[in-house]
């Protein structure tokens, strides 16, 4: 039971006799007592006439997934199974990070009927956003006392990474088509495989002539080639403590998600096989064997539940994790931080084991604020800040040079530019036949 503001106002009106007759007057006290009895009686009658909230049955309709930043509608169907008309308020008790906003709705449900209560959700955090209960408060005809009950109506929605980098996908697919030989340019070279036969045209390389096919067709036929397909790509995501740092108002981990999703979509279109592994000291997420639309679906589902862990990355276990995924030559893409030489010691120690059998690319976010600070040379404060920024950039350059000496490639860019830069590096490696 709850009290309404109307009931409190009625009780406050009992002060009038005290002011009128004086606080010491017995008549004022008697009038006040009678007034309280009258108001309490009205409240009790009002409560008795209010519909019980426990006769309400609740059915929840909710989409299973939504991308971060997008909005969905949560629907509650309330059925009044009691004998009285139900008038009141419903509160849908979502987590604050679900972005429910104003989650209280007024309802009027005649007996035996059903009403829909819709609530717009705009989540602002990844992961599973949950709701367990719905609170129903009903009032009587006088609106003095209310009945209230909290009913179980569980629901959950998984908030997926936004994948803003998908805007870069069409242009990269177009470049892949040119590379893949779906245009007229089809040149044999390292990392290519036989595609088809066609008639010889002036300017074709005579070394590509297929003499057996020429004899069968009584026309000069040449072989055409395309980049090799069905290569293995393993995306390794560092979820250790460095992934929790915010760069350009975005966690490193979220930028790594964007880069991994764009690369996975691109490699899937190219016909290569993609495996995804999120790791620090244990496996936080893994996707293996998925292809086509199922690949991105499983990756975003896995990423939605991953948060940075405030522990050091166990780089010594990485070669074993890679071997558990593939024993063949593969492109290993490591998404991590290379800001400081001390923090990158573990990565540098295991790179020789990886580069011995695989092509390795290390991708890292570069803070654009650091680049801007290094270029700003105004007053004394800005000069000191520029010196610190230059020191940080030199550390990144030093670690990058060490990685290249160990046989791996390095991609560094701002959060907005890292996903397309990594995709461009993949296309370049595929064109060079290094996959």
Secondary structure by P-SEA (a helix, b strand, c coil): ccccaaaaaaaaacaaaaaaaccccaaaaaaaaaaaaaaaaaaaaaaaaccccccbbbbbbbbccccccbbbbbbbbbbbccccccccccccccccccccccccccccccccbbbbbbbbbbcccccbbbbcbbbbbbbcccccbbbbbbbbbbbbbbbccccccccccaaaaaaaaaaaccccccccccccccccccccccccccccccaaaaaaaccbbbbbbccccbbbbbbbbbcccccccccccccaaaaaaaaaaaaaaaaaaacbbbbbbbbccccccccccccaaaaaaaaaaaaaacccccccccccaaaaaaaaacccccbbbbbccccccccaaaaaaaccccccccbbbbbbbbcaaaaaaaaccccaaaaaaaaaaaaaaaaaaaaaaaaaaacbbbbbbccccaaaaaaaaaaaaaaaccc
